[in-house]
């Protein structure tokens, strides 16, 4: 069961990922619709190995938990700030959702609130993110959040048995309009 609420919105609770939550992350790692776009999920791993990956550094890893509806109280995905570089004032944003969480605006809402936290409370000045070119959903989330496309690494990784480009994005604190201005639908 996810840990305590770290960030709360009208529709979502962003809860800490605990060591005992490895089964949820393991299900995501094994889900073909999720792992095809996340290079780190492509190799099978045991649940105990997944449990060892719970962030213990300055990163922030939170489950996306709807408050109501069919999946109320259950994690439908995860949003993270990783590779946090306090000295240079930046971190990387990543997220995934189980297919049942797609199309509800959960990724945008969760990511917007984590970005707001990063700028407001962590004092970061820049957030980076990347997405495989075929992952239109993730690219749409980044664009809704106001990220700027900063480049493409052509044919960098495999997706669905073919080489795929990786698109790189960045968002500066001074460009951030705030979580309340981001449309999550």
N, C-alpha and C positions, 0 to 999 in steps of 0.2 A: 504494500500500500504506500502511495506517495507520502512524503514527509509533510511538514507544516507549510502553510500558505506563505509564500514569499512576496508575491505581487497578486493583487486582486482587481478584477475589472467587473463591470456589470454582469457579464456572461461567463467569465472564466476565473479559475484559480490557477495560478502558476505555482506549483508545489515542488519542493526540493526532491531530487532523486536520491534515494537511500540505497545502501548496499543490498537490502532485501528486495529491491525493485528490478533486479537483473532479469527476471522473467519477462517483464514488459519490454525492456530493451532487446532481449533475445528474440522475442516475437517479431519485433521490427526488423532486426538484422536478417531474419530468415524469410521475411515477406518479400516475394518477388517484385511487387509494385513499388516497394520502398528501396530495396537494395540495388535495383538497377541504376539508380541515380546517385548512390552514395558509395564511393570507392571503398571507404573503410568498412562497409557492411558486406562486401562481396565474398569474403572468406568465412566459412562456418567457424564458429568458436563455441566452446562450452559455456554454460551459464556461469560457472565459477570464474572463467577468464573474463567474461563480460562484467561480472561484479567488481573485478579489480579495476575496471575503467572508470568507476565513479570518480568524478573530478575531485581532487584534493588540493589543487593549486588555487590560484585566484580566479579561475573560471567560474561561470555560473551555469548550471545545468538544471532546467526546470521542466517538469511534466506539464502539459497543457490539459487541464481538467475542466470540462464544461460543468456549470453549476446545475443545469436542468436539462431536460430532454431525454432522449433514448440512451445517451451515454453519460448522463449526469453522474458526477462523482467518480468517473473512471478516466484514466489517462487515454487521450486520443492522439498524443504526440509529444514531442519534446522540442524545446527551444534552448539554444546555448550561446553563451559568449565564451569563446575559447581563444587560445593563443594570446591571452591578455598581456599587453606590454605597457605596464604602468609608466615606465620611464619615457617612452615615446608617445604615450597617450592614445593607444589604439587597441582594438580587439576585433576578432572575427565573429560574425553572426552566422549561426547555422540552425536549421530546423527540419523536422520531418513530421508527418502525420500519417496515421493509419488511414487507409482508404475511406473508412466510415466517417472520418473527420474532414474529408475533402469537401469543398463547396459551401462551407458554413462561415468562412471568414476567420476561422480560428487561428490559422497561421499568421495572417496579417495582424490581427489583434494582439496575439501573444508576442510576436516579434516587435511590434510598435512599442509595446510597454516595456520590453526588455531593452530596446534601444533608448527609450526615455530614461530608464534607470541608469544605463551606462553613461549617458551624457550628464544627467542631473546628479546622481549620487556617487558615481565612480570618477567623475571629472574627466572622462575620456574626451578626446577631440575628434576621433575618427573611428568609424566602424567599417570593416570590409566584409565582403561576402562573395561567394561564387556559386555558380549553378551550371550544370551541364546544359548545353544548348537545346537538347530535346525536352528539357523539363520546363515546359511553358508555365506551369503552375507556380514554381518557385521564382521564376523570372518575373512573373506578374506581381508576386508579393513584394519583391525588391523594388520594382518600379512604383508600386503604390506607396511604399515607404519613402520614396524620394531619392533612392540610391541612383548614382550616376554610373553608367556603363564606362568602365575604364580600360577595357581591352579584352582580347580573345586569345586564348592559347589553342591553336588549331590542332584538331585530332589528338588531343592530349590523353584521353582515356577511352575505355570501352563502355558502351551502353547498348544493350540489346544486340550484342554480337558485332557491332560496328564501332569504328572509331568516332568519337564525338568531341566537339569543341567544348572548352570550358570558358564560360563568360565570367569576367571579374567586375565587381561593383564596389563602389565606395560612397560613404556618406560622411560629410563633415558636420560637426556640431553646429556651426553657424548656418548650415543649410536646413537643419531639422526644424520642421514647423510644429512639432509636438504630436504626441500620440492622439490627442483629441481631434486633430485635423485629418487623420488618416482614415480613409474609407475602408472598411473591412469586408465589404461584399464584392 
